[in-house]
Amino acid sequence: MSLVNQLNDYINAAFSGLWVQTVEPEEAERELVEQARRQHWRLIVWDVARGLKFPLNASTTVPELADPLAVLRALPTLAPTATSDSGASQGEQTTLLVLPNFHRFLNSAEIVQNLFEQLITGKQRRVFIVVLSPVVQIPLELEHSFVIVEHAMPTQEQLGAIATDLLVDHPDGLPKDRAWHALLEAAAGLTRAEAEGAFALSLARHDALRPEVIWDLKAQTLRKQNLLTLHRGQENFASLGGLASLKDFCHRALQPGRSVKPRGALLLSPPGCGKSAFCRALGNETGRPVLTLDIGALMGGLVGDTERNVRQALKIADAMSPCILFVDEIEKGLSGVGGNGDSGVSTRLFGTLLTWLADHQTDVFFIGTANDISRLPPEFTRAERLDALFFVDLPGSAERRLIWDMYRRQYDIAANQPIPNDADWTGAEIKSCCRLSALLDVSLTEAASNVVPVAQTAAEAVTKLRQWASGRCLSADRTGIYRKEENCKTRRKISSKPSAN
C-alpha cells in the first residue's frame, strides 16, 4: 500500500500521531503535499533549516518560529478549528503539521510533553502531527500516541517514470523490452534521488541508459551504507567441483516464472569446502545479484541501531528482488541468542531475521552458511523458514581431481606434475597448494608440505559435524539424505588407491 493511502486511512480513523519512517523525507513531503491538495487539507511544514511554511498557500503570513517548542505551542493558532456555521467541510478542517527529522528534538522533556498534549487534543480538532524520519526513535511517553508508517522504496513503475522523464527530449534513447527490464532490475533498491543520479550518470558517460553503470553506482551506495555488499562476478558452476545435488536443487528452485517463490537454504560444512564460492556462482548462474549481509556490521553502538540496521538491510534486499541474500558463517552472528551479554541485541536481531524468513513475499533467495551447527539456534532450521538444509562434506576423489585441474590451469602448473596425497583435503587447501607451488617455484609435492588440512587440525570438530549431519541433512553431492557411514565407506575405498597423476 502506498504512503498516501496508508496515511489517508489513519487520518480518517483520527490517529493524531503518524511517524513515517523514510530515507527520502523530501519525496514523502512531496507526496503529502499532493494528497493534501487533493483532499483539501491544511498543510504546515516545519524544519530547523527552513522554518515554518505553508506549501499550499504561499500568500499565508508565516510567523518567525525557529524553535520547535514554539511551533508546538503555536499550533492551535496555526490550525484554527472551523466553526459549525462557517460552511467548511470536514476535509477543510483537517490540518497536518509535517515535521521532517523531528526525532532530533525528542530528547527534551518540554518538547515531549507539549507534543503529547497536542496529540491528545488533535483527535478532537483533527490536527495531525506527521514526523518524517529515517529511524523510529519514539520516546517512551509517546509510544502509544504514534502509529508507524513505512515509506516504501520506489517500485519499478516509479523508476521507469524517472528514466522516462530524463529521456523526454530523447525518446529514441529509451531502451526496449529486455533491455528496459534489465535497466529497471539494476535500479531496484535505489531511492528516487539515487536512481535519478544513476540514470543521469549513465547518460553523461554513454549518452544512453546502461544497466552496468547503474550496478556500479548501486554497489558504491551499498558500501557507503555498510550493511550489504553487492557481488556480480563471472563465477559459474563449471568452476566448482562436485556439489551436484545442491547445484541441481538451487537451479530448479530459482527457475524464473514459477508461481511459488523459493525461500532459501542453509549450507553446513567444515571450513574451506566451497560454500561461499557456490553462493557467488549461483548468482551468475541464475542471473541474480548476490547481496552479502555481514551480521557483525549490523551491530550498532547505540540502543536500537542494530534492529534498525537489520530492518533496513532486509528492506533493501526486498526492493532488489529477485536476488540472493547471502550470510556467511551465520552462527557467529547469532551465537549470543538467549544470552544477556549484549542486553538482548542478538536475540532481537535473530527475531527480526526469523520473522522475515517466514513472512517475506518477495523473490529473495536466502543462503546461510555455518561451520558449527551447535552454535546456531534450533528455531532457525524449522520447516517453512528455509527450503533445505544441506551438508557439504570434504570433496571426494572425483571432485578433488576437478579442483586440481582448475587451479593448475589458474596458476599455470604443468598438468603432468604428480598430485600429492590429498585424502580429506578441501578445495581451499588444494588452491593453497597450487598457489604456494607457483609462489615458491616448487613442485606440488613440495608445496604440500606447507599445507595442514583442516581434517587434521580440527579432526574432532569435523567428526562431530559429520555425526550431527548424518540423517539430518541433505547431501550436497548426491541425491538424498547424507549418511556418514556411506560417506566414510566411500572414502576408505578412495584412500586405499594411489594418488592420480
Secondary structure, DSSP 8 states (H G I E B T S, - for coil): --HHHHHHHHHHTT--EEEEE-S-HHHHHHHHHHHHHHHT-EEEEEETTTEEE-TT-TTS------SHHHHHHHHHHHS----TTS---HHHH-EEEEEETGGGGTT-HHHHHHHHHHHHHHHHHTEEEEEEESS----GGGGGG-EEEE-----HHHHHHHHHHHTTT-GGGS--HHHHHHHHHHHTT--HHHHHHHHHHHHHHHSS--HHHHHHHHHHHHHHHTSEEEE-----GGGS-S-HHHHHHHHHHT-TT-SS---EEEEE-STTSSHHHHHHHHHHHHT--EEEE-HHHH--SSTTHHHHHHHHHHHHHHHT-SEEEEETTHHHHHTTTT-STTTTHHHHHHHHHHHHHHH--S-EEEEEEES-GGGS-GGGGSBTTBSEEEE--S--HHHHHHHHHHHHHHTT--TTS-----TT--HHHHHHHHHHHHHHT--HHHHHTT---HHHHTHHHHHHHHHHHTTTSEESSSSSB--HHHHHHHHHHHHTS----
